[in-house]
Amino acid sequence: MKFRKMLVAALFAAAPLAFAAPAAAQNDAAFFKGKTIKLVVGFGVGGGYDAYARMLAGPIGQRLGATIVVENQPGAGGVNALNRIYAAKGDALQMMIVNGTAAALSQIVEQSGVRYDLAQVGMLGTIAASPWVWLVPKDSRINSPQDAITQGREIRWAAGGPIDGLSDGAWFTCEALKLKCNVVIGYKGSADAARAVMQGEMDAIYVSDTSALAYVGTGNVRAVTVMNRRQSRFFPAVKPIFEMTKIDANGAWLIDFHSALEDLGRILVAPPGVAPGQLKVLQDAVMATLTDKEMVALGEKTRRYIEPLDPVRTLANVRKVVSEPTAEDRKRLRAVMRLDKR
């Protein structure tokens, strides 16, 4: 009898705990109902990141029962906007679509103005990541990486900023293959830089394969190689760099490291310090949207491709990249990108 009373007492004591987790989850979900969430884009209106944000804002908002407003905050290649998100600690009503490659590299080489730690933000997931491609004008004498090596001519690469994918990708390629290069920054985005290559003003450009698909489609540029160990699904006839020429250990490290950066792709983040339950609600809404068949189909149709990666694996990729380089590696990367000479 005494044992039975003790058992009943224990069950009643445990009952509140059994209901606490569902109740807390409901409260976390209810927090977003009817609210307005700001989705920040660190670039101007009309670019690729802006297009992705506007495509995803409505569906994510519907799942949250909230209104998501896209806000463009261009400046310093997205660094300024990411700094603001990082400073908004605990604010679950803000999120940002980030160029993970550029954000991580800016942090690694300690670019002036960086005040965030990408490994500490609230990770919501990866939208997509692409291998990047080396493009040249259609009538270029460079038909392979080996041509560029043996010809020994200076190659002029079109780029936007000092760390924007285009410029750092070009510098990594030139260092890895020991090419003579002049990376010209100042173009207003990849479309403007690609136009310069199409018109013969520049000799090459380094872009994601999704962007390359559109540029090659004009018939004015062509792909030399995929700067990765994996094939591009959009360029099945174009071989990865490691299958086209011999690369020494130093060059291989540079290309592999930059490929790991590229694999971060487009990621969605929230400020650091968001309450775990609220962060989970955001993560679930984002991943439900990114894995929705109709959304994936829309991405294919509009060439805003979606190849999602969950928050756990996204964070693991970020942590590996930002923690892997030693102090000596960071110094070498700055030298490769000529950052100390600007």
N, C-alpha and C positions, 0 to 999 in steps of 0.2 A: 504494500500500500504506500509506504513511504517512497519507494522507488518510482511508483506511478506518478505521485505528486511532483516529484523532482523532474520527471520527464516532461510532464505537462507544463511546468514552470519554464523549463528550458525552451520548449517550443514557442511559448508565448513571448519569451524574451527575444527569440530569433526572428519572430514574425516581422517586426519593423525593418530589420535589415533586409529581409527578402523582398520587401516592397520598395525599399529605398532606391535601388538602382533603376528600376523602370520609371519611378517618379522623377528622379533626377534627369533621366534621359528625356522625359516628356517636357520638363522645365527648360532644358537646354534647347530643344526643338522649338518650343513656344517662344523663346527669346527672340527669334528672328521673324516671327509672324508680324506682317504689316510694317516691318522696318525698311529703311533704305540703306543699301550697302554700296559702298563706293568701290568700283573696280578700276584700279589705276593702270594706265599704260604709259610707260616711260618714253614714248615716242609720239610723233605727231599724228594727226588724223589722216587716214588713207593708206597707211602702211600695213605690213603683214600682221604685226602684233595688234594693231587697232582692229583689223578685220576679224581676227580670232576672238578678241575680247567681245566684240559686238555680236558675233555668232553664238557665243556661249552664255552671255549675260542673261538673256531671257530664260532659257531652260534651267540654268542653275537657280535663278531667282524663283521660278515656279516651284521647284522642289523644296525651297526654303520657305515659301510663302512670303517672300520679300521682293522688293523692287531693287534691281541692281542697275546702277547708273555708271556708265563708262566715263572716266575722266582722264583726258590726255595731259600728261605733265612732262613734255620733252625737255631734255637738257642733260648734257654730259653722258650721252649714250645710255640713259636709264639710271645712272648712278644717283642723281639727285632724287629721283622719285623713290628709289629703293631705300635711300637714307631716311626719307620721310616715313615710309612704311615701317622701317626698323625702329624709328623713334616713337611710333604710335603703339607702344607696348600694351598688350592686353585688349586692344580694340578689335573686337570680332566683326565690326561693321566696315572693315576695310580689307581689301585683298588686292593683289597685283599680279599681272602676267609679266614674267621676267625672262629676259634672254639669259638663261642659265650659264651659257658658255662665256659670254662677256662679263657677267656679274662675278663669276668665280675667278676668272683670269684677272680682273681688275683687283680683286681682293688679294690674290696670290702675289702679284707683283707690286702690291701696295701703291696702287695708283692714287695720285693726289685727290683728296676729297672723299675717299671711301670711308664711310663710318658705319658699316654694317658687317655682320658675320653671317654669311649665307647658310651656314650650318646651324644657326640658332633661330631662324625664322620658323613660323608655323607652316610646315610643308603640306600642301594640298594635293600635289600630284603632278606628273609630267603629261603634257598634252601630246607632244610628239618630239622626236629627235631624228635628225637626218644626217647621213654622211655628206661631206662637202666635196665640191667638184671644182677642178681647174678648167676654166674656159679661156679660149683665145678667139680672135677674129676668124671668120670662115676662110680667109686667104692667108692665114699665118703660115710661116715656114716651120712652126713647131707642130709636129704631128704626134710626138711622144715625149715623155720626160727626158729620154736619152737625147733627143734632138736639142732640147734646151741646154743640156749639159755640154754636148759636143760643139754646138755652135758658138758658145761662149759670149753671146751678145747680151747687153743689158736688157732686162725685161722690165717694162713699166707696168706696175700693177695699180689698178684703180681702187680706191678705198674711201671710206667716210671719215671715221675718227681713228685715234691711236689704238683703240681696242674695240673693234666692232665686228669681229669675225672676218671681215674682208681683209683688213690690214694685218692682224696678227696671223691669220691663216697664210697670207702671202709671205710674211717674214719667216714663219716656221718652215714653209716649203723651200724658200730660198736657202735657208741655213742647212736644212737637212740634205739638200741636193747640191749644195755649194755653188749656187747660181749667182750671177751678177744681177742685182735687182735695185729698182728704185720704186718704193711704195709711195704713191702720191695720194695723200689724204685731202679731204675737203669736199668730196662729192656728197650730195644730199641723198644718202641712202643707196641701197644696192641697185635700184632701177636706174638712177642717174649714173652710177659708176658703170653699169652694164652698157648703157647707151654710149658712153665714151669708148668702150671696147668695140662695140658694133660699128662705130664710125671711124675706127682706126686711130683715135686719139691716144688710146692706151693699148698695151699689148696683151693684158691678161686680167682676169678677175677670179677671185676665190669666193664661191657662194654655196649655199645649201643646195642639195640636189632638187628640192622642190622649186626653188627660185630658178635654178639652172634649166629646169624643164621648160619654163615659160620663155626664157631667153633663147635657148636653142631652137624653140619652136618658131622663132622669127626667121630662121635661116641665116642669120647674120653672125652667129657665133657657133662654136662646136666644143665639145668636151674632149680634153686631153686624157685625164685620168680621174679616178675617184681617190681622194686623199684619205684612205682608210684601208683597213684589212678586209672590210666586208663590201659586198656588191651593193650598188644602188638599184632598187627595183625599177627606177625610171630610166636607167641607162644600162641595160643588160649586156650590151655589146662593148661597154667601156670597162676596161680592167682596173682593179685597184692598183695603187702605186707600187705595192710590194711585188706584184706580178709582172711589172713592166720594166723595172730597173733594179740594180743592186744598190743597197743602202747600207752604210756602215752603222755600227752600234749607236753612235751619237745621233745620227739622223733618224734611226728607227725609234729611239727614245722620244725624240721631239715629235715625230708624227703620231706615235701611239699616245703620247700625253695629250696632244691637241685633239686627237680623236676621242679620248675620254672626256675632254671638255665639251666637245660637240655633242656627245651622247647625253649631256644634261638637257639640251634642247630648250623648248619653251615650257616653263614650269609656272604653276600657280602657287602663290604663297600668301599667308596672312602674317600680321605682325607677330613678333615673339611674345610669349607670355599670355596668349589667349587661353582662357580656361579650358582644360582638357575636354570636358563634355561639349562645349561649344565648338571647339576645334574638330571634334569627331563628327558633329553634325555637318560642318562645312565640308569636311573630307568626303563624307558619304554622298552629299549632294553633288560635289564635283565629279567623283568617280562614277556615280549613276549617270550623269550627263555624258561623260567621255566614253562610256561603254554602251550607251544607247544606240541601237542599230540605225535608227533614223538619223541621229546626229552624225554618226560615222559616215553614212551614205551622203549626207549633205556636205560633209567635209571633202569627200571624194569628188563630188560634183563641182564644188567651188574651188577645188585645189587648196583647201585648207585642211590638210590631211591630219587625221587623229590616230595616234598609235600610243594609247595611254600606258602609264606606269604608275603604280599605286604610291601613296605617300611614303611608306616604309622603304621601298626600293629607291625612290627618288632621293630621300634623305641619305641613304647609304651611299649612293653615287656621289652626291655633293660632298659628304664628309671625306670620302676617299680622295677626291680630287684636291680639296683645299688643304688636307692634312699631309698628303704624300710628299710634296716638294720640300726638300731641305732648304736651309738658308742659302747654301751654295747653288742649289737648283734655281731658287728665286732670283738670285743674282744673275745666273746664266740666262734665264728667261728675259729679264730686263735688257740684257745685252743683245739678245737675239732680236728683240723688238725695237732696239735703238731708243729706248725710253729715256735714258740718261743723257742723250745727245740732243733732245728737243727742248 
